[in-house]
Amino acid sequence: MFATPSAAFIEENANFRVQARRMFDGRMMQGRVTRMARSLRRQPIYLRALASADHTERTRYLGVQTVSLDAISGTENRSTEFDARFYPTEDHIEERWVNVAIAFLRGIPLPPVLLIKVGNDYYVRDGHHRISVMRALGFSSLEAEVIVLED
């Protein structure tokens, strides 16, 4: 049997949802402006895509590490849902983004993201929404499980 949530709990969650949706809307608008400016300066607009070849035989697990958000420059599989600065670019990701933001706002611990290290650059395998939300909240680094792609 489940307990009925209190009115205070429901109101608090509604407030977090409103705050998270405002954050998402702001990030979408900031992203449009940033992409336009980057385009005019002929800078990359979207995340770099990691070649789609099977890398499993050439990888080595490095463990959990602290990684600067600025070192993350690419993705293994979502090159159009987030731009090069991890601003969301598509409306269909809003619900997931908002739910991740609510978790951060409530202080709910989330698992580390999974990154692939190639040289000095990092590519996201799992955790795009978490990275985007962390940037919106002003984080400068994160904990990530890292695998290195070797030559």
DRENTORKOL-3810 file (N, C-alpha, C; in nm, 4 decimals):
REM DRENTORKOL-3810
@n.u->0.0834; n.v->-0.1173; n.w->0.0000; ca.u->0.0000; ca.v->0.0000; ca.w->0.0000; c.u->0.0887; c.v->0.1248; c.w->0.0000
@n.u->0.0573; n.v->0.2207; n.w->-0.0810; ca.u->0.1341; ca.v->0.3439; ca.w->-0.0901; c.u->0.0657; c.v->0.4534; c.w->-0.0108
@n.u->0.1472; n.v->0.5376; n.w->0.0531; ca.u->0.0941; ca.v->0.6518; ca.w->0.1268; c.u->0.0596; c.v->0.7629; c.w->0.0295
@n.u->-0.0419; n.v->0.8383; n.w->0.0602; ca.u->-0.0808; ca.v->0.9530; ca.w->-0.0210; c.u->0.0159; c.v->1.0669; c.w->0.0080
@n.u->0.0729; n.v->1.1300; n.w->-0.0960; ca.u->0.1666; ca.v->1.2399; ca.w->-0.0715; c.u->0.0968; c.v->1.3576; c.w->-0.0047
@n.u->0.1702; n.v->1.4271; n.w->0.0801; ca.u->0.1144; ca.v->1.5427; ca.w->0.1498; c.u->0.0969; c.v->1.6587; c.w->0.0528
@n.u->0.0138; n.v->1.7533; n.w->0.0919; ca.u->-0.0086; ca.v->1.8726; ca.w->0.0102; c.u->0.1207; c.v->1.9518; c.w->-0.0041
@n.u->0.2013; n.v->1.9565; n.w->0.1023; ca.u->0.3292; ca.v->2.0288; ca.w->0.0965; c.u->0.4229; c.v->1.9639; c.w->-0.0047
@n.u->0.4267; n.v->1.8298; n.w->-0.0071; ca.u->0.5111; ca.v->1.7579; ca.w->-0.1018; c.u->0.4662; c.v->1.7868; c.w->-0.2444
@n.u->0.3382; n.v->1.7829; n.w->-0.2687; ca.u->0.2847; ca.v->1.8089; ca.w->-0.4027; c.u->0.3167; c.v->1.9514; c.w->-0.4462
@n.u->0.3001; n.v->2.0478; n.w->-0.3557; ca.u->0.3291; ca.v->2.1876; ca.w->-0.3891; c.u->0.4779; c.v->2.2084; c.w->-0.4167
@n.u->0.5629; n.v->2.1460; n.w->-0.3341; ca.u->0.7070; ca.v->2.1585; ca.w->-0.3535; c.u->0.7479; c.v->2.1027; c.w->-0.4897
@n.u->0.6934; n.v->1.9859; n.w->-0.5260; ca.u->0.7245; ca.v->1.9269; ca.w->-0.6566; c.u->0.6742; c.v->2.0137; c.w->-0.7703
@n.u->0.5575; n.v->2.0743; n.w->-0.7546; ca.u->0.5041; ca.v->2.1631; ca.w->-0.8579; c.u->0.5967; c.v->2.2832; c.w->-0.8756
@n.u->0.6481; n.v->2.3370; n.w->-0.7634; ca.u->0.7402; ca.v->2.4508; ca.w->-0.7723; c.u->0.8695; c.v->2.4121; c.w->-0.8437
@n.u->0.9231; n.v->2.2933; n.w->-0.8134; ca.u->1.0440; ca.v->2.2465; ca.w->-0.8823; c.u->1.0172; c.v->2.2295; c.w->-1.0314
@n.u->0.8998; n.v->2.1774; n.w->-1.0660; ca.u->0.8663; ca.v->2.1564; ca.w->-1.2070; c.u->0.8585; c.v->2.2906; c.w->-1.2801
@n.u->0.7963; n.v->2.3905; n.w->-1.2185; ca.u->0.7877; ca.v->2.5230; ca.w->-1.2800; c.u->0.9279; c.v->2.5807; c.w->-1.2988
@n.u->1.0111; n.v->2.5708; n.w->-1.1963; ca.u->1.1475; ca.v->2.6219; ca.w->-1.2040; c.u->1.2256; c.v->2.5494; c.w->-1.3139
@n.u->1.2136; n.v->2.4183; n.w->-1.3210; ca.u->1.2866; ca.v->2.3406; ca.w->-1.4213; c.u->1.2388; c.v->2.3744; c.w->-1.5627
@n.u->1.1075; n.v->2.3902; n.w->-1.5807; ca.u->1.0562; ca.v->2.4269; ca.w->-1.7148; c.u->1.1065; c.v->2.5651; c.w->-1.7560
@n.u->1.1115; n.v->2.6586; n.w->-1.6613; ca.u->1.1653; ca.v->2.7919; ca.w->-1.6930; c.u->1.3127; c.v->2.7816; c.w->-1.7322
@n.u->1.3864; n.v->2.6971; n.w->-1.6604; ca.u->1.5276; ca.v->2.6762; ca.w->-1.6953; c.u->1.5390; c.v->2.6220; c.w->-1.8376
@n.u->1.4564; n.v->2.5222; n.w->-1.8709; ca.u->1.4620; ca.v->2.4622; ca.w->-2.0044; c.u->1.4307; c.v->2.5675; c.w->-2.1104
@n.u->1.3233; n.v->2.6438; n.w->-2.0902; ca.u->1.2865; ca.v->2.7474; ca.w->-2.1875; c.u->1.3987; c.v->2.8493; c.w->-2.2049
@n.u->1.4609; n.v->2.8891; n.w->-2.0940; ca.u->1.5719; ca.v->2.9838; ca.w->-2.1006; c.u->1.6909; c.v->2.9266; c.w->-2.1750
@n.u->1.7211; n.v->2.7999; n.w->-2.1494; ca.u->1.8330; ca.v->2.7354; ca.w->-2.2181; c.u->1.8052; c.v->2.7206; c.w->-2.3681
@n.u->1.6806; n.v->2.6916; n.w->-2.4034; ca.u->1.6457; ca.v->2.6823; ca.w->-2.5457; c.u->1.6688; c.v->2.8182; c.w->-2.6136
@n.u->1.6246; n.v->2.9260; n.w->-2.5482; ca.u->1.6399; ca.v->3.0595; ca.w->-2.6066; c.u->1.7874; c.v->3.0991; c.w->-2.6121
@n.u->1.8615; n.v->3.0765; n.w->-2.5037; ca.u->2.0047; ca.v->3.1076; ca.w->-2.5036; c.u->2.0769; c.v->3.0277; c.w->-2.6117
@n.u->2.0361; n.v->2.9038; n.w->-2.6292; ca.u->2.0973; ca.v->2.8196; ca.w->-2.7301; c.u->2.0776; c.v->2.8735; c.w->-2.8706
@n.u->1.9572; n.v->2.9211; n.w->-2.8990; ca.u->1.9315; ca.v->2.9777; ca.w->-3.0329; c.u->2.0250; c.v->3.0950; c.w->-3.0600
@n.u->2.0379; n.v->3.1839; n.w->-2.9621; ca.u->2.1247; ca.v->3.3010; ca.w->-2.9768; c.u->2.2705; c.v->3.2575; c.w->-2.9916
@n.u->2.3133; n.v->3.1646; n.w->-2.9085; ca.u->2.4515; ca.v->3.1156; ca.w->-2.9132; c.u->2.4821; c.v->3.0491; c.w->-3.0464
@n.u->2.3888; n.v->2.9666; n.w->-3.0954; ca.u->2.4128; ca.v->2.8991; ca.w->-3.2234; c.u->2.4215; c.v->3.0001; c.w->-3.3375
@n.u->2.3401; n.v->3.1046; n.w->-3.3329; ca.u->2.3444; ca.v->3.2071; ca.w->-3.4367; c.u->2.4803; c.v->3.2790; c.w->-3.4326
@n.u->2.5245; n.v->3.3152; n.w->-3.3137; ca.u->2.6536; ca.v->3.3843; ca.w->-3.2998; c.u->2.7682; c.v->3.2936; c.w->-3.3421
@n.u->2.7638; n.v->3.1682; n.w->-3.3032; ca.u->2.8707; ca.v->3.0743; ca.w->-3.3421; c.u->2.8715; c.v->3.0548; c.w->-3.4934
@n.u->2.7546; n.v->3.0522; n.w->-3.5537; ca.u->2.7454; ca.v->3.0376; ca.w->-3.6987; c.u->2.8088; c.v->3.1575; c.w->-3.7687
@n.u->2.7798; n.v->3.2773; n.w->-3.7196; ca.u->2.8370; ca.v->3.3981; ca.w->-3.7795; c.u->2.9890; c.v->3.4020; c.w->-3.7655
@n.u->3.0397; n.v->3.3450; n.w->-3.6557; ca.u->3.1855; ca.v->3.3400; ca.w->-3.6335; c.u->3.2476; c.v->3.2152; c.w->-3.6943
@n.u->3.1658; n.v->3.1357; n.w->-3.7639; ca.u->3.2104; ca.v->3.0117; ca.w->-3.8276; c.u->3.2717; c.v->2.9135; c.w->-3.7269
@n.u->3.2105; n.v->2.9073; n.w->-3.6079; ca.u->3.2512; ca.v->2.8117; ca.w->-3.5051; c.u->3.1571; c.v->2.6919; c.w->-3.5101
@n.u->3.2025; n.v->2.5778; n.w->-3.4615; ca.u->3.1147; ca.v->2.4601; ca.w->-3.4602; c.u->2.9868; c.v->2.4869; c.w->-3.3810
@n.u->2.8752; n.v->2.4416; n.w->-3.4349; ca.u->2.7460; ca.v->2.4643; ca.w->-3.3709; c.u->2.7042; c.v->2.3426; c.w->-3.2896
@n.u->2.7267; n.v->2.2249; n.w->-3.3415; ca.u->2.6796; ca.v->2.1030; ca.w->-3.2751; c.u->2.7958; c.v->2.0240; c.w->-3.2168
@n.u->2.7624; n.v->1.9309; n.w->-3.1313; ca.u->2.8622; ca.v->1.8417; ca.w->-3.0737; c.u->2.9291; c.v->1.7613; c.w->-3.1843
@n.u->3.0570; n.v->1.7391; n.w->-3.1690; ca.u->3.1275; ca.v->1.6541; ca.w->-3.2649; c.u->3.0805; c.v->1.5105; c.w->-3.2465
@n.u->3.0639; n.v->1.4404; n.w->-3.3567; ca.u->3.0188; ca.v->1.3010; ca.w->-3.3510; c.u->3.1397; c.v->1.2083; c.w->-3.3507
@n.u->3.1383; n.v->1.1126; n.w->-3.2599; ca.u->3.2410; ca.v->1.0102; ca.w->-3.2573; c.u->3.2074; c.v->0.9111; c.w->-3.3678
@n.u->3.3064; n.v->0.8711; n.w->-3.4454; ca.u->3.2825; ca.v->0.7758; ca.w->-3.5548; c.u->3.2046; c.v->0.6566; c.w->-3.5026
@n.u->3.1120; n.v->0.6070; n.w->-3.5823; ca.u->3.0192; ca.v->0.5037; ca.w->-3.5370; c.u->3.0758; c.v->0.3622; c.w->-3.5405
@n.u->3.2028; n.v->0.3461; n.w->-3.5740; ca.u->3.2619; ca.v->0.2118; ca.w->-3.5773; c.u->3.2592; c.v->0.1486; c.w->-3.4386
@n.u->3.2605; n.v->0.0182; n.w->-3.4332; ca.u->3.2605; ca.v->-0.0536; ca.w->-3.3056; c.u->3.3963; c.v->-0.0340; c.w->-3.2376
@n.u->3.3933; n.v->0.0247; n.w->-3.1171; ca.u->3.5165; ca.v->0.0569; ca.w->-3.0460; c.u->3.5454; c.v->-0.0391; c.w->-2.9317
@n.u->3.4629; n.v->-0.1384; n.w->-2.9080; ca.u->3.4732; ca.v->-0.2187; ca.w->-2.7861; c.u->3.6066; c.v->-0.2896; c.w->-2.7714
@n.u->3.6698; n.v->-0.3296; n.w->-2.8788; ca.u->3.7970; ca.v->-0.4004; ca.w->-2.8694; c.u->3.9140; c.v->-0.3068; c.w->-2.8418
@n.u->3.8952; n.v->-0.1765; n.w->-2.8608; ca.u->4.0039; ca.v->-0.0815; ca.w->-2.8440; c.u->3.9816; c.v->0.0105; c.w->-2.7249
@n.u->3.9002; n.v->-0.0300; n.w->-2.6287; ca.u->3.8740; ca.v->0.0557; ca.w->-2.5146; c.u->3.9315; c.v->-0.0036; c.w->-2.3869
@n.u->3.9586; n.v->0.0869; n.w->-2.2926; ca.u->4.0078; ca.v->0.0476; ca.w->-2.1611; c.u->3.9356; c.v->0.1325; c.w->-2.0581
@n.u->3.8876; n.v->0.0696; n.w->-1.9515; ca.u->3.8127; ca.v->0.1383; ca.w->-1.8464; c.u->3.9093; c.v->0.2135; c.w->-1.7559
@n.u->3.8874; n.v->0.3436; n.w->-1.7372; ca.u->3.9728; ca.v->0.4249; ca.w->-1.6505; c.u->3.9125; c.v->0.4476; c.w->-1.5127
@n.u->3.7840; n.v->0.4182; n.w->-1.4965; ca.u->3.7191; ca.v->0.4376; ca.w->-1.3669; c.u->3.6461; c.v->0.5705; c.w->-1.3576
@n.u->3.6033; n.v->0.6017; n.w->-1.2359; ca.u->3.5313; ca.v->0.7266; ca.w->-1.2119; c.u->3.6330; c.v->0.8378; c.w->-1.1916
@n.u->3.6149; n.v->0.9464; n.w->-1.2653; ca.u->3.7068; ca.v->1.0601; ca.w->-1.2605; c.u->3.6279; c.v->1.1903; c.w->-1.2606
@n.u->3.6908; n.v->1.2949; n.w->-1.2110; ca.u->3.6336; ca.v->1.4289; ca.w->-1.2210; c.u->3.6779; c.v->1.4873; c.w->-1.3540
@n.u->3.5809; n.v->1.5341; n.w->-1.4319; ca.u->3.6085; ca.v->1.5852; ca.w->-1.5662; c.u->3.5492; c.v->1.7251; c.w->-1.5788
@n.u->3.6256; n.v->1.8165; n.w->-1.6354; ca.u->3.5762; ca.v->1.9515; ca.w->-1.6620; c.u->3.4674; c.v->1.9452; c.w->-1.7688
@n.u->3.3598; n.v->2.0180; n.w->-1.7474; ca.u->3.2535; ca.v->2.0213; ca.w->-1.8485; c.u->3.3036; c.v->2.0794; c.w->-1.9805
@n.u->3.4009; n.v->2.1696; n.w->-1.9742; ca.u->3.4548; ca.v->2.2283; ca.w->-2.0969; c.u->3.5358; c.v->2.1294; c.w->-2.1802
@n.u->3.5781; n.v->2.0175; n.w->-2.1200; ca.u->3.6550; ca.v->1.9166; ca.w->-2.1941; c.u->3.5650; c.v->1.8235; c.w->-2.2740
@n.u->3.4340; n.v->1.8306; n.w->-2.2503; ca.u->3.3393; ca.v->1.7432; ca.w->-2.3201; c.u->3.2964; c.v->1.8135; c.w->-2.4482
@n.u->3.3379; n.v->1.7587; n.w->-2.5615; ca.u->3.3146; ca.v->1.8295; ca.w->-2.6878; c.u->3.2395; c.v->1.7488; c.w->-2.7923
@n.u->3.2032; n.v->1.6267; n.w->-2.7585; ca.u->3.1375; ca.v->1.5453; ca.w->-2.8596; c.u->3.0431; c.v->1.4433; c.w->-2.8003
@n.u->2.9860; n.v->1.3652; n.w->-2.8890; ca.u->2.8888; ca.v->1.2652; ca.w->-2.8503; c.u->2.9052; c.v->1.1403; c.w->-2.9354
@n.u->2.8654; n.v->1.0311; n.w->-2.8780; ca.u->2.8662; ca.v->0.9066; ca.w->-2.9541; c.u->2.7379; c.v->0.8931; c.w->-3.0364
@n.u->2.6269; n.v->0.9571; n.w->-2.9911; ca.u->2.5000; ca.v->0.9253; ca.w->-3.0566; c.u->2.3915; c.v->1.0331; c.w->-3.0557
@n.u->2.4125; n.v->1.1522; n.w->-3.0055; ca.u->2.3053; ca.v->1.2522; ca.w->-3.0009; c.u->2.3537; c.v->1.3877; c.w->-3.0529
@n.u->2.4068; n.v->1.3887; n.w->-3.1702; ca.u->2.4718; ca.v->1.5097; ca.w->-3.2197; c.u->2.3771; c.v->1.6230; c.w->-3.2567
@n.u->2.2470; n.v->1.5980; n.w->-3.2621; ca.u->2.1554; ca.v->1.7079; ca.w->-3.2971; c.u->2.0619; c.v->1.7482; c.w->-3.1839
@n.u->2.0555; n.v->1.6740; n.w->-3.0745; ca.u->1.9642; ca.v->1.7089; ca.w->-2.9640; c.u->2.0231; c.v->1.8143; c.w->-2.8713
@n.u->2.1546; n.v->1.8287; n.w->-2.8740; ca.u->2.2241; ca.v->1.9287; ca.w->-2.7937; c.u->2.3292; c.v->1.9934; c.w->-2.8814
@n.u->2.3514; n.v->2.1231; n.w->-2.8601; ca.u->2.4533; ca.v->2.1895; ca.w->-2.9414; c.u->2.5901; c.v->2.1776; c.w->-2.8739
@n.u->2.6892; n.v->2.2452; n.w->-2.9287; ca.u->2.8265; ca.v->2.2326; ca.w->-2.8808; c.u->2.8446; c.v->2.2804; c.w->-2.7369
@n.u->2.7534; n.v->2.3604; n.w->-2.6847; ca.u->2.7585; ca.v->2.4084; ca.w->-2.5461; c.u->2.6547; c.v->2.3368; c.w->-2.4591
@n.u->2.5980; n.v->2.2284; n.w->-2.5108; ca.u->2.4972; ca.v->2.1456; ca.w->-2.4425; c.u->2.3667; c.v->2.2195; c.w->-2.4149
@n.u->2.3364; n.v->2.3198; n.w->-2.4962; ca.u->2.2027; ca.v->2.3769; ca.w->-2.4928; c.u->2.1109; c.v->2.2784; c.w->-2.5647
@n.u->1.9913; n.v->2.2554; n.w->-2.5116; ca.u->1.8985; ca.v->2.1663; ca.w->-2.5834; c.u->1.8551; c.v->2.2328; c.w->-2.7137
@n.u->1.8363; n.v->2.1518; n.w->-2.8177; ca.u->1.7996; ca.v->2.2061; ca.w->-2.9489; c.u->1.6631; c.v->2.1583; c.w->-2.9974
@n.u->1.6055; n.v->2.0587; n.w->-2.9310; ca.u->1.4793; ca.v->2.0018; ca.w->-2.9782; c.u->1.3772; c.v->1.9959; c.w->-2.8649
@n.u->1.2553; n.v->2.0349; n.w->-2.8959; ca.u->1.1483; ca.v->2.0382; ca.w->-2.7951; c.u->1.1165; c.v->1.9013; c.w->-2.7368
@n.u->1.1341; n.v->1.7958; n.w->-2.8138; ca.u->1.0924; ca.v->1.6636; ca.w->-2.7673; c.u->1.1739; c.v->1.6131; c.w->-2.6487
@n.u->1.2876; n.v->1.6760; n.w->-2.6174; ca.u->1.3659; ca.v->1.6319; ca.w->-2.5020; c.u->1.3287; c.v->1.7059; c.w->-2.3735
@n.u->1.2318; n.v->1.7955; n.w->-2.3820; ca.u->1.1973; ca.v->1.8787; ca.w->-2.2662; c.u->1.1590; c.v->1.7977; c.w->-2.1433
@n.u->1.0717; n.v->1.7005; n.w->-2.1560; ca.u->1.0227; ca.v->1.6279; ca.w->-2.0383; c.u->1.1369; c.v->1.5580; c.w->-1.9649
@n.u->1.2243; n.v->1.4916; n.w->-2.0389; ca.u->1.3388; ca.v->1.4245; ca.w->-1.9758; c.u->1.4313; c.v->1.5272; c.w->-1.9119
@n.u->1.4590; n.v->1.6371; n.w->-1.9807; ca.u->1.5462; ca.v->1.7420; ca.w->-1.9300; c.u->1.4892; c.v->1.7982; c.w->-1.8004
@n.u->1.3599; n.v->1.8272; n.w->-1.8003; ca.u->1.2938; ca.v->1.8830; ca.w->-1.6810; c.u->1.3014; c.v->1.7843; c.w->-1.5650
@n.u->1.2788; n.v->1.6566; n.w->-1.5905; ca.u->1.2854; ca.v->1.5571; ca.w->-1.4825; c.u->1.4260; c.v->1.5465; c.w->-1.4239
@n.u->1.5280; n.v->1.5552; n.w->-1.5078; ca.u->1.6654; ca.v->1.5544; ca.w->-1.4584; c.u->1.6916; c.v->1.6805; c.w->-1.3760
@n.u->1.6445; n.v->1.7946; n.w->-1.4240; ca.u->1.6624; ca.v->1.9206; ca.w->-1.3501; c.u->1.5940; c.v->1.9137; c.w->-1.2134
@n.u->1.4741; n.v->1.8577; n.w->-1.2080; ca.u->1.4033; ca.v->1.8436; ca.w->-1.0803; c.u->1.4852; c.v->1.7581; c.w->-0.9841
@n.u->1.5416; n.v->1.6502; n.w->-1.0332; ca.u->1.6245; ca.v->1.5645; ca.w->-0.9478; c.u->1.7411; c.v->1.6439; c.w->-0.8900
@n.u->1.8088; n.v->1.7228; n.w->-0.9729; ca.u->1.9194; ca.v->1.8053; ca.w->-0.9231; c.u->1.8693; c.v->1.9069; c.w->-0.8214
@n.u->1.7584; n.v->1.9740; n.w->-0.8509; ca.u->1.7050; ca.v->2.0760; ca.w->-0.7610; c.u->1.6631; c.v->2.0172; c.w->-0.6262
@n.u->1.6169; n.v->1.8951; n.w->-0.6283; ca.u->1.5758; ca.v->1.8285; ca.w->-0.5034; c.u->1.6930; c.v->1.7636; c.w->-0.4309
@n.u->1.8106; n.v->1.7622; n.w->-0.4934; ca.u->1.9275; ca.v->1.7025; ca.w->-0.4305; c.u->1.9323; c.v->1.5515; c.w->-0.4403
@n.u->1.8610; n.v->1.4964; n.w->-0.5368; ca.u->1.8606; ca.v->1.3509; ca.w->-0.5575; c.u->1.9874; c.v->1.3124; c.w->-0.6330
@n.u->2.0674; n.v->1.2223; n.w->-0.5765; ca.u->2.1905; ca.v->1.1830; ca.w->-0.6468; c.u->2.1592; c.v->1.1051; c.w->-0.7744
@n.u->2.2310; n.v->1.1378; n.w->-0.8793; ca.u->2.2165; ca.v->1.0692; ca.w->-1.0076; c.u->2.3474; c.v->0.9975; c.w->-1.0379
@n.u->2.3409; n.v->0.8908; n.w->-1.1163; ca.u->2.4644; ca.v->0.8176; ca.w->-1.1477; c.u->2.5596; c.v->0.9023; c.w->-1.2314
@n.u->2.6892; n.v->0.8696; n.w->-1.2257; ca.u->2.7837; ca.v->0.9439; ca.w->-1.3092; c.u->2.7521; c.v->0.9231; c.w->-1.4576
@n.u->2.7877; n.v->1.0222; n.w->-1.5376; ca.u->2.7729; ca.v->1.0081; ca.w->-1.6822; c.u->2.8803; c.v->0.9137; c.w->-1.7319
@n.u->2.8646; n.v->0.8635; n.w->-1.8535; ca.u->2.9642; ca.v->0.7751; ca.w->-1.9136; c.u->3.0286; c.v->0.8487; c.w->-2.0309
@n.u->3.1600; n.v->0.8658; n.w->-2.0224; ca.u->3.2341; ca.v->0.9382; ca.w->-2.1251; c.u->3.3383; c.v->0.8484; c.w->-2.1897
@n.u->3.3666; n.v->0.8781; n.w->-2.3166; ca.u->3.4728; ca.v->0.8111; ca.w->-2.3915; c.u->3.5819; c.v->0.9151; c.w->-2.4134
@n.u->3.7017; n.v->0.8853; n.w->-2.3673; ca.u->3.8137; ca.v->0.9778; ca.w->-2.3836; c.u->3.8915; c.v->0.9415; c.w->-2.5094
@n.u->3.9114; n.v->1.0418; n.w->-2.5945; ca.u->3.9901; ca.v->1.0260; ca.w->-2.7167; c.u->4.0904; c.v->1.1406; c.w->-2.7167
@n.u->4.2164; n.v->1.1087; n.w->-2.6929; ca.u->4.3169; ca.v->1.2145; ca.w->-2.6774; c.u->4.2838; c.v->1.2941; c.w->-2.5525
@n.u->4.2686; n.v->1.4264; n.w->-2.5681; ca.u->4.2310; ca.v->1.5126; ca.w->-2.4559; c.u->4.0828; c.v->1.5470; c.w->-2.4550
@n.u->4.0075; n.v->1.4925; n.w->-2.5504; ca.u->3.8655; ca.v->1.5237; ca.w->-2.5638; c.u->3.7795; c.v->1.4118; c.w->-2.5079
@n.u->3.6602; n.v->1.4487; n.w->-2.4653; ca.u->3.5646; ca.v->1.3521; ca.w->-2.4130; c.u->3.4378; c.v->1.3552; c.w->-2.4970
@n.u->3.3843; n.v->1.2358; n.w->-2.5216; ca.u->3.2600; ca.v->1.2188; ca.w->-2.5963; c.u->3.1594; c.v->1.1512; c.w->-2.5033
@n.u->3.0344; n.v->1.1934; n.w->-2.5102; ca.u->2.9317; ca.v->1.1406; ca.w->-2.4212; c.u->2.8717; c.v->1.0136; c.w->-2.4793
@n.u->2.8730; n.v->0.9091; n.w->-2.3998; ca.u->2.8011; ca.v->0.7869; ca.w->-2.4353; c.u->2.6649; c.v->0.7880; c.w->-2.3666
@n.u->2.6617; n.v->0.8297; n.w->-2.2396; ca.u->2.5374; ca.v->0.8350; ca.w->-2.1631; c.u->2.5446; c.v->0.9518; c.w->-2.0659
@n.u->2.4414; n.v->1.0370; n.w->-2.0668; ca.u->2.4360; ca.v->1.1461; ca.w->-1.9713; c.u->2.4198; c.v->1.2842; c.w->-2.0316
@n.u->2.3765; n.v->1.2935; n.w->-2.1553; ca.u->2.3607; ca.v->1.4226; ca.w->-2.2229; c.u->2.2712; c.v->1.5186; c.w->-2.1435
@n.u->2.1563; n.v->1.4693; n.w->-2.0965; ca.u->2.0634; ca.v->1.5550; ca.w->-2.0224; c.u->2.1265; c.v->1.6028; c.w->-1.8921
@n.u->2.1960; n.v->1.5127; n.w->-1.8220; ca.u->2.2612; ca.v->1.5502; ca.w->-1.6958; c.u->2.3662; c.v->1.6583; c.w->-1.7202
@n.u->2.4440; n.v->1.6442; n.w->-1.8268; ca.u->2.5460; ca.v->1.7443; ca.w->-1.8580; c.u->2.4804; c.v->1.8774; c.w->-1.8906
@n.u->2.3758; n.v->1.8754; n.w->-1.9706; ca.u->2.3053; ca.v->1.9982; ca.w->-2.0072; c.u->2.2497; c.v->2.0682; c.w->-1.8833
@n.u->2.1887; n.v->1.9928; n.w->-1.7939; ca.u->2.1321; ca.v->2.0511; ca.w->-1.6717; c.u->2.2439; c.v->2.1038; c.w->-1.5815
@n.u->2.3522; n.v->2.0302; n.w->-1.5698; ca.u->2.4629; ca.v->2.0755; ca.w->-1.4855; c.u->2.5210; c.v->2.2070; c.w->-1.5369
@n.u->2.5304; n.v->2.2210; n.w->-1.6681; ca.u->2.5769; ca.v->2.3480; ca.w->-1.7243; c.u->2.4787; c.v->2.4600; c.w->-1.6906
@n.u->2.3492; n.v->2.4305; n.w->-1.7000; ca.u->2.2473; ca.v->2.5316; ca.w->-1.6687; c.u->2.2554; c.v->2.5747; c.w->-1.5229
@n.u->2.2943; n.v->2.4826; n.w->-1.4354; ca.u->2.3037; ca.v->2.5126; ca.w->-1.2926; c.u->2.4391; c.v->2.5708; c.w->-1.2527
@n.u->2.5303; n.v->2.5854; n.w->-1.3488; ca.u->2.6576; ca.v->2.6504; ca.w->-1.3214; c.u->2.7702; c.v->2.5599; c.w->-1.2746
@n.u->2.7537; n.v->2.4285; n.w->-1.2880; ca.u->2.8624; ca.v->2.3367; ca.w->-1.2527; c.u->2.9790; c.v->2.3578; c.w->-1.3493
@n.u->3.1005; n.v->2.3329; n.w->-1.3029; ca.u->3.2169; ca.v->2.3431; ca.w->-1.3909; c.u->3.2785; c.v->2.2058; c.w->-1.4189
@n.u->3.2467; n.v->2.1070; n.w->-1.3360; ca.u->3.2986; ca.v->1.9721; ca.w->-1.3565; c.u->3.1970; c.v->1.8714; c.w->-1.3072
@n.u->3.2232; n.v->1.7447; n.w->-1.3369; ca.u->3.1320; ca.v->1.6380; ca.w->-1.2956; c.u->3.2092; c.v->1.5102; c.w->-1.2721
@n.u->3.1428; n.v->1.4164; n.w->-1.2067; ca.u->3.1984; ca.v->1.2833; ca.w->-1.1885; c.u->3.1509; c.v->1.1984; c.w->-1.3062
@n.u->3.2447; n.v->1.1280; n.w->-1.3672; ca.u->3.2101; ca.v->1.0483; ca.w->-1.4855; c.u->3.2858; c.v->0.9159; c.w->-1.4831
@n.u->3.2172; n.v->0.8120; n.w->-1.5311; ca.u->3.2869; ca.v->0.6880; ca.w->-1.5614; c.u->3.3514; c.v->0.7097; c.w->-1.6974
@n.u->3.4805; n.v->0.6818; n.w->-1.7052; ca.u->3.5551; ca.v->0.7132; ca.w->-1.8274; c.u->3.6160; c.v->0.5862; c.w->-1.8840
@n.u->3.5958; n.v->0.5705; n.w->-2.0144; ca.u->3.6701; ca.v->0.4685; ca.w->-2.0882; c.u->3.7534; c.v->0.5423; c.w->-2.1909
@n.u->3.8708; n.v->0.4893; n.w->-2.2195; ca.u->3.9591; ca.v->0.5538; ca.w->-2.3161; c.u->3.9584; c.v->0.4698; c.w->-2.4431
@n.u->3.9507; n.v->0.5386; n.w->-2.5544; ca.u->3.9595; ca.v->0.4740; ca.w->-2.6856; c.u->4.1042; c.v->0.4809; c.w->-2.7292
@n.u->4.1652; n.v->0.3661; n.w->-2.7427; ca.u->4.3061; ca.v->0.3594; ca.w->-2.7771; c.u->4.3259; c.v->0.3380; c.w->-2.9267
@n.u->4.4381; n.v->0.3867; n.w->-2.9772; ca.u->4.4705; ca.v->0.3696; ca.w->-3.1205; c.u->4.5109; c.v->0.2285; c.w->-3.1504
END
